[in-house]
Amino acid sequence: MTSPKLAIQTESGRMYSRQIGTAAIVPSITTVIGMDKLDLSGWAGYMAAKALSEDQRLAQSLGDQRQLRSLVRDAANAAEAYRDSAAARGDRVHNYAEQRALQALDAEHYLPAALAELEANNELGFARHFDKWWQDYAVEPIAAEATVWNESVGYAGTIDLVAKIGGRTCLIDYKTKTTDREGFVKRPDDKVIMQLAAACKAEEQVVDAE
């Protein structure tokens, strides 16, 4: 996850301060959206059962209660492990996309390092698809990782990319999704609409966090 200079991580989620070194006074867009908690108990149970059924140690553990309990403990953490792995992958892909935009903006960038990190994790497919999208849609970046603020309502957030596409100014938020059983990319969560709408309603953009 990108860490904007004005963002502060708190027990209640990410908050934003108005100036560096001052207290956080408004929540982030994603923190507000996250207040509407989803019931993921069904998914967590499925992930645990799936992990256990696919564990190659299961067959030889059926007659050993001690080893079986160890497998159950591992399976119980499957949902958290999957979530953490997906978050780390998302960070790597987002970093590559950000560096790609910074390169196009003739700004300081670390694109080779970001690409190498994807390669080290067998994730070059994300970079290839991103580059194809960038080229096919003739993306003209305006700002990467732009922090925005809404004083009237009281929230702030950071947009992955502001760019001209097809003559229009677009707000873009990257999502890394896996494929379903048919091989199609899974659709984004409905909350993405709320996230982009809130970004669109921002009143200011940070030009210099310092």
Backbone as CSV, one residue per row, in Angstrom:
resi,resn,N_x,N_y,N_z,CA_x,CA_y,CA_z,C_x,C_y,C_z
1,MET,0.843,-1.202,0.000,0.000,0.000,0.000,0.875,1.247,0.000
2,THR,0.501,2.228,-0.800,1.228,3.488,-0.841,1.017,4.252,0.466
3,SER,2.059,4.922,0.938,1.965,5.702,2.169,2.178,7.175,1.856
4,PRO,1.106,7.904,1.546,1.234,9.344,1.273,1.795,10.075,2.491
5,LYS,2.482,11.170,2.259,3.152,11.877,3.346,2.186,12.406,4.406
6,LEU,0.952,12.690,4.016,-0.003,13.241,4.974,-0.870,12.160,5.619
7,ALA,-0.637,10.913,5.274,-1.436,9.811,5.821,-0.815,9.285,7.106
8,ILE,-1.664,8.952,8.055,-1.220,8.414,9.339,-2.067,7.182,9.649
9,GLN,-1.409,6.066,9.943,-2.129,4.843,10.284,-2.479,4.867,11.766
10,THR,-3.754,4.710,12.087,-4.204,4.713,13.475,-4.949,3.413,13.771
11,GLU,-5.343,3.231,15.027,-6.104,2.042,15.408,-7.456,2.005,14.702
12,SER,-7.939,3.152,14.302,-9.248,3.229,13.632,-9.122,3.190,12.111
13,GLY,-7.884,3.038,11.607,-7.687,3.032,10.165,-6.824,4.202,9.732
14,ARG,-6.704,4.365,8.447,-5.859,5.446,7.910,-6.573,6.787,8.058
15,MET,-5.827,7.787,8.537,-6.323,9.154,8.689,-5.363,10.079,7.936
16,TYR,-5.809,11.315,7.715,-4.973,12.301,7.030,-4.842,13.561,7.869
17,SER,-3.638,14.107,7.853,-3.399,15.399,8.500,-3.346,16.476,7.428
18,ARG,-3.542,17.705,7.864,-3.537,18.827,6.922,-2.117,19.256,6.574
19,GLN,-1.201,19.099,7.531,0.201,19.444,7.316,1.071,18.370,7.943
20,ILE,2.269,18.206,7.429,3.194,17.235,7.997,3.528,17.637,9.434
21,GLY,3.442,16.658,10.342,3.763,16.914,11.740,2.578,17.310,12.589
22,THR,1.408,17.489,11.971,0.211,17.834,12.738,-0.681,16.608,12.892
23,ALA,-1.664,16.709,13.764,-2.539,15.579,14.058,-3.438,15.243,12.872
24,ALA,-3.771,13.976,12.752,-4.707,13.546,11.713,-6.110,14.018,12.087
25,ILE,-6.824,14.587,11.121,-8.133,15.172,11.447,-9.279,14.629,10.599
26,VAL,-8.982,13.944,9.497,-10.075,13.372,8.694,-9.718,11.928,8.317
27,PRO,-10.720,11.070,8.165,-10.460,9.686,7.765,-10.223,9.586,6.265
28,SER,-9.587,8.496,5.866,-9.412,8.248,4.442,-10.701,7.713,3.846
29,ILE,-10.802,7.793,2.541,-11.980,7.284,1.842,-12.164,5.797,2.140
30,THR,-11.084,5.030,2.061,-11.192,3.584,2.281,-11.536,3.251,3.728
31,THR,-11.098,4.083,4.671,-11.452,3.861,6.073,-12.948,4.044,6.274
32,VAL,-13.502,5.079,5.657,-14.946,5.316,5.766,-15.732,4.152,5.159
33,ILE,-15.324,3.745,3.963,-16.014,2.640,3.290,-15.887,1.355,4.105
34,GLY,-14.725,1.174,4.740,-14.478,-0.036,5.522,-15.312,-0.144,6.776
35,MET,-15.986,0.932,7.176,-16.862,0.875,8.343,-18.032,-0.077,8.115
36,ASP,-18.388,-0.260,6.854,-19.462,-1.201,6.510,-18.832,-2.576,6.342
37,LYS,-18.679,-3.267,7.449,-17.966,-4.541,7.456,-18.763,-5.624,6.739
38,LEU,-18.041,-6.427,5.967,-18.650,-7.571,5.309,-18.495,-8.806,6.196
39,ASP,-19.487,-9.690,6.141,-19.397,-10.949,6.863,-18.598,-11.930,6.014
40,LEU,-17.352,-12.156,6.395,-16.471,-13.034,5.633,-16.298,-14.394,6.298
41,SER,-17.160,-14.707,7.274,-17.002,-15.975,7.984,-17.187,-17.169,7.056
42,GLY,-18.125,-17.064,6.112,-18.340,-18.153,5.163,-17.127,-18.374,4.284
43,TRP,-16.547,-17.284,3.815,-15.352,-17.380,2.968,-14.179,-17.936,3.756
44,ALA,-14.027,-17.497,5.005,-12.922,-17.981,5.832,-13.058,-19.479,6.083
45,GLY,-14.287,-19.940,6.325,-14.513,-21.361,6.532,-14.195,-22.167,5.286
46,TYR,-14.594,-21.642,4.140,-14.307,-22.320,2.873,-12.806,-22.405,2.637
47,MET,-12.080,-21.311,2.885,-10.638,-21.306,2.675,-9.941,-22.316,3.589
48,ALA,-10.440,-22.443,4.830,-9.851,-23.405,5.759,-10.080,-24.833,5.275
49,ALA,-11.318,-25.120,4.861,-11.633,-26.463,4.374,-10.849,-26.781,3.103
50,LYS,-10.726,-25.802,2.224,-9.995,-26.001,0.970,-8.520,-26.277,1.250
51,ALA,-7.935,-25.493,2.161,-6.521,-25.676,2.489,-6.271,-27.060,3.077
52,LEU,-7.180,-27.509,3.928,-7.015,-28.816,4.553,-7.151,-29.938,3.533
53,SER,-8.141,-29.808,2.646,-8.373,-30.868,1.663,-7.236,-30.985,0.655
54,GLU,-6.520,-29.874,0.423,-5.439,-29.876,-0.567,-4.067,-30.127,0.056
55,ASP,-4.021,-30.247,1.386,-2.742,-30.456,2.064,-2.264,-31.892,1.823
56,GLN,-1.089,-32.015,1.250,-0.553,-33.333,0.906,-0.232,-34.172,2.143
57,ARG,-0.179,-33.546,3.297,0.121,-34.276,4.529,-1.115,-34.907,5.156
58,LEU,-2.303,-34.601,4.596,-3.552,-35.034,5.225,-3.665,-36.557,5.315
59,ALA,-3.388,-37.268,4.220,-3.578,-38.719,4.185,-2.766,-39.421,5.265
60,GLN,-1.521,-39.014,5.427,-0.667,-39.685,6.399,-0.925,-39.215,7.821
61,SER,-1.763,-38.180,7.970,-2.037,-37.649,9.306,-3.326,-38.193,9.913
62,LEU,-4.124,-38.926,9.135,-5.437,-39.377,9.603,-5.347,-40.254,10.840
63,GLY,-4.269,-41.003,10.987,-4.131,-41.852,12.162,-3.301,-41.232,13.260
64,ASP,-2.904,-39.983,13.077,-2.053,-39.307,14.053,-2.740,-38.018,14.497
65,GLN,-3.381,-38.032,15.653,-4.158,-36.893,16.138,-3.288,-35.652,16.352
66,ARG,-2.069,-35.854,16.780,-1.181,-34.715,17.023,-0.856,-33.992,15.714
67,GLN,-0.519,-34.769,14.694,-0.191,-34.172,13.403,-1.440,-33.579,12.747
68,LEU,-2.579,-34.226,12.963,-3.827,-33.723,12.388,-4.209,-32.378,12.990
69,ARG,-3.999,-32.229,14.299,-4.288,-30.943,14.945,-3.404,-29.834,14.371
70,SER,-2.174,-30.194,14.044,-1.258,-29.218,13.443,-1.765,-28.771,12.073
71,LEU,-2.284,-29.725,11.299,-2.835,-29.380,9.983,-4.055,-28.491,10.118
72,VAL,-4.891,-28.783,11.107,-6.097,-27.979,11.331,-5.723,-26.548,11.693
73,ARG,-4.686,-26.393,12.542,-4.232,-25.036,12.904,-3.752,-24.280,11.673
74,ASP,-2.999,-24.966,10.828,-2.510,-24.331,9.602,-3.671,-23.932,8.702
75,ALA,-4.656,-24.829,8.584,-5.808,-24.555,7.718,-6.631,-23.387,8.253
76,ALA,-6.708,-23.265,9.572,-7.491,-22.179,10.177,-6.932,-20.809,9.816
77,ASN,-5.645,-20.764,9.506,-5.000,-19.493,9.140,-4.975,-19.258,7.639
78,ALA,-5.622,-20.134,6.875,-5.545,-20.050,5.414,-6.113,-18.746,4.878
79,ALA,-7.237,-18.291,5.446,-7.866,-17.059,4.954,-6.952,-15.856,5.181
80,GLU,-6.343,-15.773,6.371,-5.440,-14.661,6.656,-4.211,-14.710,5.763
81,ALA,-3.684,-15.920,5.555,-2.500,-16.058,4.702,-2.814,-15.638,3.270
82,TYR,-3.992,-16.022,2.784,-4.402,-15.646,1.426,-4.571,-14.135,1.326
83,ARG,-5.223,-13.540,2.331,-5.428,-12.085,2.346,-4.100,-11.347,2.344
84,ASP,-3.162,-11.782,3.190,-1.865,-11.115,3.279,-1.077,-11.270,1.982
85,SER,-1.157,-12.462,1.372,-0.460,-12.700,0.115,-1.021,-11.823,-0.997
86,ALA,-2.358,-11.714,-1.036,-3.001,-10.884,-2.053,-2.651,-9.407,-1.855
87,ALA,-2.583,-8.974,-0.595,-2.231,-7.581,-0.306,-0.806,-7.276,-0.743
88,ALA,0.103,-8.206,-0.480,1.499,-8.004,-0.881,1.623,-7.963,-2.394
89,ARG,0.880,-8.836,-3.076,0.894,-8.828,-4.539,0.345,-7.503,-5.062
90,GLY,-0.742,-7.035,-4.468,-1.329,-5.763,-4.874,-0.367,-4.605,-4.702
91,ASP,0.398,-4.618,-3.610,1.392,-3.564,-3.376,2.454,-3.565,-4.471
92,ARG,2.897,-4.766,-4.847,3.940,-4.856,-5.881,3.428,-4.363,-7.235
93,VAL,2.205,-4.751,-7.571,1.633,-4.338,-8.854,1.364,-2.835,-8.858
94,HIS,0.835,-2.324,-7.749,0.592,-0.884,-7.650,1.893,-0.098,-7.777
95,ASN,2.944,-0.624,-7.168,4.232,0.063,-7.238,4.734,0.119,-8.673
96,TYR,4.575,-0.983,-9.402,4.998,-0.985,-10.806,4.200,0.049,-11.598
97,ALA,2.888,0.070,-11.398,2.033,1.010,-12.128,2.414,2.459,-11.802
98,GLU,2.716,2.711,-10.524,3.109,4.066,-10.126,4.425,4.461,-10.791
99,GLN,5.390,3.545,-10.791,6.692,3.849,-11.390,6.568,4.059,-12.895
100,ARG,5.667,3.304,-13.514,5.423,3.458,-14.957,4.885,4.855,-15.255
101,ALA,3.971,5.330,-14.410,3.403,6.671,-14.592,4.443,7.742,-14.338
102,LEU,5.262,7.553,-13.307,6.307,8.533,-12.997,7.312,8.629,-14.137
103,GLN,7.620,7.488,-14.747,8.521,7.500,-15.893,7.926,8.331,-17.032
104,ALA,6.632,8.131,-17.296,5.971,8.865,-18.370,5.882,10.357,-18.064
105,LEU,5.909,10.702,-16.778,5.849,12.106,-16.369,7.241,12.738,-16.273
106,ASP,8.256,11.974,-16.690,9.646,12.434,-16.608,10.041,12.794,-15.179
107,ALA,9.497,12.046,-14.221,9.825,12.247,-12.810,10.753,11.129,-12.346
108,GLU,11.334,11.307,-11.176,12.199,10.260,-10.631,11.389,8.976,-10.451
109,HIS,11.941,7.867,-10.878,11.195,6.608,-10.792,12.143,5.442,-10.547
110,TYR,11.562,4.319,-10.161,12.323,3.095,-9.909,11.663,1.940,-10.658
111,LEU,11.389,2.170,-11.926,10.675,1.179,-12.733,11.440,-0.146,-12.861
112,PRO,12.739,-0.135,-13.156,13.453,-1.422,-13.273,13.369,-2.252,-11.993
113,ALA,13.478,-1.598,-10.844,13.409,-2.316,-9.566,12.018,-2.885,-9.335
114,ALA,10.989,-2.122,-9.690,9.608,-2.589,-9.531,9.337,-3.782,-10.433
115,LEU,9.885,-3.732,-11.646,9.717,-4.840,-12.590,10.445,-6.083,-12.088
116,ALA,11.624,-5.891,-11.539,12.406,-7.010,-11.015,11.692,-7.679,-9.848
117,GLU,11.021,-6.880,-9.043,10.283,-7.435,-7.905,9.115,-8.294,-8.376
118,LEU,8.437,-7.850,-9.413,7.363,-8.665,-9.988,7.915,-9.962,-10.561
119,GLU,9.040,-9.865,-11.257,9.642,-11.052,-11.859,10.042,-12.058,-10.787
120,ALA,10.561,-11.563,-9.671,10.991,-12.444,-8.588,9.827,-13.212,-7.977
121,ASN,8.620,-12.678,-8.137,7.433,-13.326,-7.574,6.547,-13.948,-8.652
122,ASN,7.122,-14.140,-9.846,6.374,-14.739,-10.964,5.079,-13.983,-11.270
123,GLU,5.169,-12.653,-11.273,3.984,-11.819,-11.484,4.144,-10.876,-12.676
124,LEU,4.997,-11.245,-13.608,5.222,-10.378,-14.767,3.970,-10.237,-15.626
125,GLY,3.044,-11.168,-15.517,1.807,-11.074,-16.289,1.042,-9.800,-15.985
126,PHE,1.081,-9.372,-14.730,0.406,-8.118,-14.362,1.042,-6.936,-15.084
127,ALA,2.368,-6.921,-15.149,3.078,-5.831,-15.829,2.752,-5.824,-17.317
128,ARG,2.704,-7.011,-17.925,2.402,-7.095,-19.359,0.998,-6.582,-19.657
129,HIS,0.031,-6.988,-18.836,-1.344,-6.530,-19.052,-1.471,-5.026,-18.815
130,PHE,-0.764,-4.533,-17.803,-0.807,-3.105,-17.522,-0.223,-2.311,-18.681
131,ASP,0.926,-2.746,-19.180,1.575,-2.041,-20.289,0.711,-2.070,-21.550
132,LYS,0.024,-3.193,-21.776,-0.853,-3.293,-22.948,-2.016,-2.315,-22.816
133,TRP,-2.598,-2.248,-21.616,-3.685,-1.282,-21.369,-3.177,0.142,-21.579
134,TRP,-2.002,0.437,-21.054,-1.409,1.785,-21.154,-1.232,2.181,-22.618
135,GLN,-0.774,1.233,-23.423,-0.519,1.513,-24.836,-1.818,1.562,-25.643
136,ASP,-2.691,0.575,-25.445,-3.933,0.497,-26.219,-4.839,1.707,-26.001
137,TYR,-4.849,2.230,-24.780,-5.737,3.356,-24.467,-5.020,4.704,-24.516
138,ALA,-3.752,4.685,-24.945,-2.978,5.926,-25.097,-3.089,6.804,-23.845
139,VAL,-2.745,6.213,-22.710,-2.870,6.907,-21.420,-1.890,8.073,-21.342
140,GLU,-2.410,9.245,-20.979,-1.584,10.437,-20.785,-1.650,10.826,-19.314
141,PRO,-0.665,10.422,-18.508,-0.743,10.685,-17.068,-0.664,12.162,-16.723
142,ILE,-1.444,12.542,-15.736,-1.420,13.916,-15.219,-0.773,13.920,-13.829
143,ALA,-1.146,12.939,-13.006,-0.574,12.825,-11.662,-0.669,11.381,-11.195
144,ALA,0.372,10.922,-10.508,0.373,9.581,-9.929,0.305,9.703,-8.414
145,GLU,-0.499,8.851,-7.795,-0.662,8.853,-6.339,-0.993,10.270,-5.840
146,ALA,-2.091,10.802,-6.331,-2.500,12.166,-5.992,-3.387,12.163,-4.745
147,THR,-2.939,12.849,-3.697,-3.741,12.961,-2.477,-4.744,14.101,-2.635
148,VAL,-6.013,13.794,-2.340,-7.083,14.783,-2.490,-7.817,14.952,-1.157
149,TRP,-8.558,16.070,-1.049,-9.165,16.443,0.234,-10.557,17.014,-0.010
150,ASN,-11.507,16.645,0.845,-12.842,17.235,0.825,-13.095,17.839,2.194
151,GLU,-13.023,19.162,2.264,-13.181,19.879,3.530,-14.643,19.912,3.965
152,SER,-15.559,20.028,3.016,-16.986,20.161,3.342,-17.525,18.932,4.065
153,VAL,-17.172,17.754,3.563,-17.662,16.513,4.173,-16.701,16.021,5.247
154,GLY,-15.405,16.169,4.998,-14.414,15.757,5.968,-13.786,14.415,5.677
155,TYR,-13.103,14.298,4.555,-12.369,13.078,4.241,-11.240,13.409,3.272
156,ALA,-10.314,12.489,3.151,-9.209,12.642,2.194,-8.917,11.262,1.619
157,GLY,-8.104,11.245,0.587,-7.760,9.964,-0.021,-6.667,10.151,-1.055
158,THR,-6.180,9.041,-1.564,-5.123,9.095,-2.568,-5.554,8.314,-3.797
159,ILE,-5.525,8.978,-4.937,-5.936,8.380,-6.209,-4.705,7.773,-6.879
160,ASP,-4.836,6.546,-7.360,-3.697,5.880,-7.989,-3.186,6.644,-9.206
161,LEU,-4.116,7.119,-10.029,-3.697,7.807,-11.250,-4.774,8.771,-11.720
162,VAL,-4.338,9.963,-12.111,-5.197,10.905,-12.824,-4.596,11.000,-14.220
163,ALA,-5.418,10.754,-15.239,-4.863,10.712,-16.596,-5.897,11.115,-17.628
164,LYS,-5.400,11.549,-18.778,-6.250,11.812,-19.938,-6.338,10.529,-20.763
165,ILE,-7.557,10.097,-21.011,-7.790,8.926,-21.857,-8.937,9.266,-22.803
166,GLY,-8.682,9.208,-24.084,-9.730,9.520,-25.047,-10.248,10.928,-24.918
167,GLY,-9.386,11.856,-24.519,-9.783,13.253,-24.396,-10.487,13.590,-23.097
168,ARG,-10.654,12.617,-22.201,-11.327,12.869,-20.924,-10.351,12.722,-19.765
169,THR,-10.574,13.506,-18.715,-9.784,13.353,-17.499,-10.404,12.233,-16.675
170,CYS,-9.597,11.240,-16.353,-10.105,10.047,-15.656,-9.400,9.855,-14.314
171,LEU,-10.169,9.401,-13.332,-9.620,8.990,-12.046,-9.547,7.473,-12.065
172,ILE,-8.371,6.931,-11.776,-8.154,5.495,-11.937,-7.652,4.894,-10.635
173,ASP,-8.267,3.778,-10.249,-7.825,3.029,-9.085,-7.521,1.605,-9.532
174,TYR,-6.302,1.165,-9.308,-5.900,-0.165,-9.774,-6.431,-1.248,-8.841
175,LYS,-6.898,-2.337,-9.427,-7.337,-3.500,-8.662,-6.675,-4.746,-9.244
176,THR,-6.082,-5.551,-8.379,-5.471,-6.803,-8.839,-6.423,-7.938,-8.490
177,LYS,-7.015,-8.523,-9.520,-7.990,-9.590,-9.315,-7.492,-10.884,-9.949
178,THR,-7.833,-11.995,-9.321,-7.515,-13.290,-9.918,-8.657,-13.681,-10.854
179,THR,-8.550,-14.859,-11.453,-9.575,-15.314,-12.387,-10.497,-16.334,-11.724
180,ASP,-11.694,-16.467,-12.291,-12.645,-17.445,-11.768,-12.422,-18.802,-12.441
181,ARG,-13.348,-19.735,-12.216,-13.180,-21.088,-12.755,-13.218,-21.111,-14.281
182,GLU,-13.871,-20.117,-14.877,-13.945,-20.043,-16.340,-12.771,-19.290,-16.950
183,GLY,-11.891,-18.775,-16.102,-10.721,-18.066,-16.606,-10.937,-16.588,-16.830
184,PHE,-12.101,-16.061,-16.380,-12.368,-14.635,-16.530,-11.951,-13.894,-15.261
185,VAL,-11.480,-12.655,-15.428,-11.089,-11.852,-14.278,-12.332,-11.530,-13.444
186,LYS,-12.214,-11.709,-12.140,-13.347,-11.457,-11.251,-13.690,-9.966,-11.240
187,ARG,-14.981,-9.668,-11.140,-15.420,-8.269,-11.167,-15.013,-7.555,-9.884
188,PRO,-14.746,-6.245,-9.970,-14.401,-5.478,-8.766,-15.573,-5.414,-7.792
189,ASP,-15.255,-5.173,-6.545,-16.275,-5.014,-5.518,-17.102,-3.764,-5.805
190,ASP,-18.383,-3.795,-5.415,-19.259,-2.635,-5.633,-18.748,-1.376,-4.925
191,LYS,-17.969,-1.559,-3.857,-17.475,-0.407,-3.110,-16.473,0.425,-3.911
192,VAL,-15.968,-0.141,-5.013,-15.058,0.621,-5.877,-15.776,1.853,-6.412
193,ILE,-17.078,1.717,-6.692,-17.861,2.855,-7.187,-17.877,3.965,-6.150
194,MET,-18.091,3.590,-4.875,-18.085,4.579,-3.795,-16.721,5.253,-3.681
195,GLN,-15.672,4.470,-3.822,-14.314,4.988,-3.698,-14.025,6.037,-4.773
196,LEU,-14.367,5.726,-6.011,-14.111,6.655,-7.111,-15.022,7.870,-7.056
197,ALA,-16.271,7.663,-6.623,-17.198,8.797,-6.501,-16.706,9.782,-5.449
198,ALA,-16.210,9.269,-4.335,-15.674,10.136,-3.284,-14.448,10.895,-3.791
199,ALA,-13.597,10.220,-4.555,-12.423,10.888,-5.117,-12.843,11.982,-6.088
200,CYS,-13.895,11.696,-6.873,-14.395,12.667,-7.849,-14.952,13.912,-7.164
201,LYS,-15.488,13.731,-5.951,-16.092,14.848,-5.214,-15.082,15.620,-4.370
202,ALA,-13.811,15.267,-4.474,-12.785,15.985,-3.719,-12.737,17.442,-4.159
203,GLU,-12.355,18.310,-3.240,-12.344,19.750,-3.516,-10.932,20.301,-3.746
204,GLU,-9.935,19.575,-3.249,-8.558,20.047,-3.381,-7.636,18.876,-3.694
205,GLN,-6.484,19.204,-4.275,-5.434,18.211,-4.492,-4.144,18.732,-3.871
206,VAL,-3.466,17.866,-3.156,-2.185,18.265,-2.564,-1.144,18.425,-3.666
207,VAL,-0.539,19.616,-3.715,0.504,19.835,-4.722,1.880,19.653,-4.122
208,ASP,2.008,19.927,-2.839,3.303,19.774,-2.167,3.045,19.479,-0.697
209,ALA,3.232,18.240,-0.302,2.949,17.837,1.079,3.860,18.520,2.079
210,GLU,5.004,18.978,1.636,5.947,19.657,2.535,5.489,21.087,2.838
